[in-house]
Protein backbone atom coordinates (compact mmCIF):
# COMPACT_ATOMS: atom_id res chain seq x y z
CA UNK A 1 0.00 0.00 0.00
CA UNK A 2 1.28 3.45 -0.93
CA UNK A 3 1.69 5.62 2.20
CA UNK A 4 -0.65 8.56 2.75
CA UNK A 5 1.19 11.78 1.92
CA UNK A 6 2.87 10.31 -1.17
CA UNK A 7 3.43 13.00 -3.82
CA UNK A 8 3.20 12.60 -7.59
CA UNK A 9 3.31 15.09 -10.46
CA UNK A 10 0.97 15.72 -13.38
CA UNK A 11 1.72 13.17 -16.11
CA UNK A 12 2.86 10.41 -13.74
CA UNK A 13 0.97 7.15 -13.23
CA UNK A 14 -1.14 6.83 -10.09
CA UNK A 15 0.27 4.15 -7.75
CA UNK A 16 -2.79 3.86 -5.45
CA UNK A 17 -6.53 4.42 -5.88
CA UNK A 18 -7.75 7.10 -3.55
CA UNK A 19 -8.49 10.75 -3.02
CA UNK A 20 -5.60 12.94 -4.13
CA UNK A 21 -5.24 16.60 -3.21
CA UNK A 22 -3.50 19.39 -5.13
CA UNK A 23 -0.41 20.54 -3.20
CA UNK A 24 -1.18 24.25 -2.94
CA UNK A 25 -1.43 26.90 -0.25
CA UNK A 26 -4.27 28.59 -2.15
CA UNK A 27 -6.46 25.71 -3.30
CA UNK A 28 -7.73 22.58 -1.56
CA UNK A 29 -9.06 20.76 -4.61
CA UNK A 30 -9.31 16.98 -4.36
CA UNK A 31 -10.02 14.33 -6.97
CA UNK A 32 -10.65 10.58 -6.87
CA UNK A 33 -7.94 9.01 -9.02
CA UNK A 34 -7.73 5.29 -9.72
CA UNK A 35 -4.51 3.27 -9.75
CA UNK A 36 -2.91 3.26 -13.19
CA UNK A 37 -4.54 6.52 -14.33
CA UNK A 38 -2.35 9.48 -15.27
CA UNK A 39 -2.42 12.49 -12.95
CA UNK A 40 -4.12 15.39 -14.73
CA UNK A 41 -3.14 19.04 -14.83
CA UNK A 42 -5.14 21.44 -12.67
CA UNK A 43 -6.39 24.72 -14.14
CA UNK A 44 -4.13 24.08 -17.12
CA UNK A 45 -0.97 23.73 -15.04
CA UNK A 46 1.25 20.83 -14.01
CA UNK A 47 0.84 20.32 -10.26
CA UNK A 48 1.87 18.01 -7.46
CA UNK A 49 -0.80 15.63 -6.15
CA UNK A 50 -0.75 14.25 -2.57
CA UNK A 51 -2.50 11.03 -1.51
CA UNK A 52 -4.86 12.15 1.26
CA UNK A 53 -7.25 9.20 1.64
CA UNK A 54 -7.56 5.62 0.41
CA UNK A 55 -10.50 4.66 -1.80
C-alpha positions as a Markdown table, in Angstrom:
| # | Residue | x | y | z |
|---|---|---|---|---|
| 1 | Unk | 0.0 | 0.0 | 0.0 |
| 2 | Unk | 1.3 | 3.5 | -0.9 |
| 3 | Unk | 1.7 | 5.6 | 2.2 |
| 4 | Unk | -0.6 | 8.6 | 2.7 |
| 5 | Unk | 1.2 | 11.8 | 1.9 |
| 6 | Unk | 2.9 | 10.3 | -1.2 |
| 7 | Unk | 3.4 | 13.0 | -3.8 |
| 8 | Unk | 3.2 | 12.6 | -7.6 |
| 9 | Unk | 3.3 | 15.1 | -10.5 |
| 10 | Unk | 1.0 | 15.7 | -13.4 |
| 11 | Unk | 1.7 | 13.2 | -16.1 |
| 12 | Unk | 2.9 | 10.4 | -13.7 |
| 13 | Unk | 1.0 | 7.2 | -13.2 |
| 14 | Unk | -1.1 | 6.8 | -10.1 |
| 15 | Unk | 0.3 | 4.2 | -7.7 |
| 16 | Unk | -2.8 | 3.9 | -5.4 |
| 17 | Unk | -6.5 | 4.4 | -5.9 |
| 18 | Unk | -7.7 | 7.1 | -3.5 |
| 19 | Unk | -8.5 | 10.8 | -3.0 |
| 20 | Unk | -5.6 | 12.9 | -4.1 |
| 21 | Unk | -5.2 | 16.6 | -3.2 |
| 22 | Unk | -3.5 | 19.4 | -5.1 |
| 23 | Unk | -0.4 | 20.5 | -3.2 |
| 24 | Unk | -1.2 | 24.2 | -2.9 |
| 25 | Unk | -1.4 | 26.9 | -0.3 |
| 26 | Unk | -4.3 | 28.6 | -2.2 |
| 27 | Unk | -6.5 | 25.7 | -3.3 |
| 28 | Unk | -7.7 | 22.6 | -1.6 |
| 29 | Unk | -9.1 | 20.8 | -4.6 |
| 30 | Unk | -9.3 | 17.0 | -4.4 |
| 31 | Unk | -10.0 | 14.3 | -7.0 |
| 32 | Unk | -10.6 | 10.6 | -6.9 |
| 33 | Unk | -7.9 | 9.0 | -9.0 |
| 34 | Unk | -7.7 | 5.3 | -9.7 |
| 35 | Unk | -4.5 | 3.3 | -9.7 |
| 36 | Unk | -2.9 | 3.3 | -13.2 |
| 37 | Unk | -4.5 | 6.5 | -14.3 |
| 38 | Unk | -2.3 | 9.5 | -15.3 |
| 39 | Unk | -2.4 | 12.5 | -12.9 |
| 40 | Unk | -4.1 | 15.4 | -14.7 |
| 41 | Unk | -3.1 | 19.0 | -14.8 |
| 42 | Unk | -5.1 | 21.4 | -12.7 |
| 43 | Unk | -6.4 | 24.7 | -14.1 |
| 44 | Unk | -4.1 | 24.1 | -17.1 |
| 45 | Unk | -1.0 | 23.7 | -15.0 |
| 46 | Unk | 1.2 | 20.8 | -14.0 |
| 47 | Unk | 0.8 | 20.3 | -10.3 |
| 48 | Unk | 1.9 | 18.0 | -7.5 |
| 49 | Unk | -0.8 | 15.6 | -6.1 |
| 50 | Unk | -0.7 | 14.2 | -2.6 |
| 51 | Unk | -2.5 | 11.0 | -1.5 |
| 52 | Unk | -4.9 | 12.2 | 1.3 |
| 53 | Unk | -7.3 | 9.2 | 1.6 |
| 54 | Unk | -7.6 | 5.6 | 0.4 |
| 55 | Unk | -10.5 | 4.7 | -1.8 |
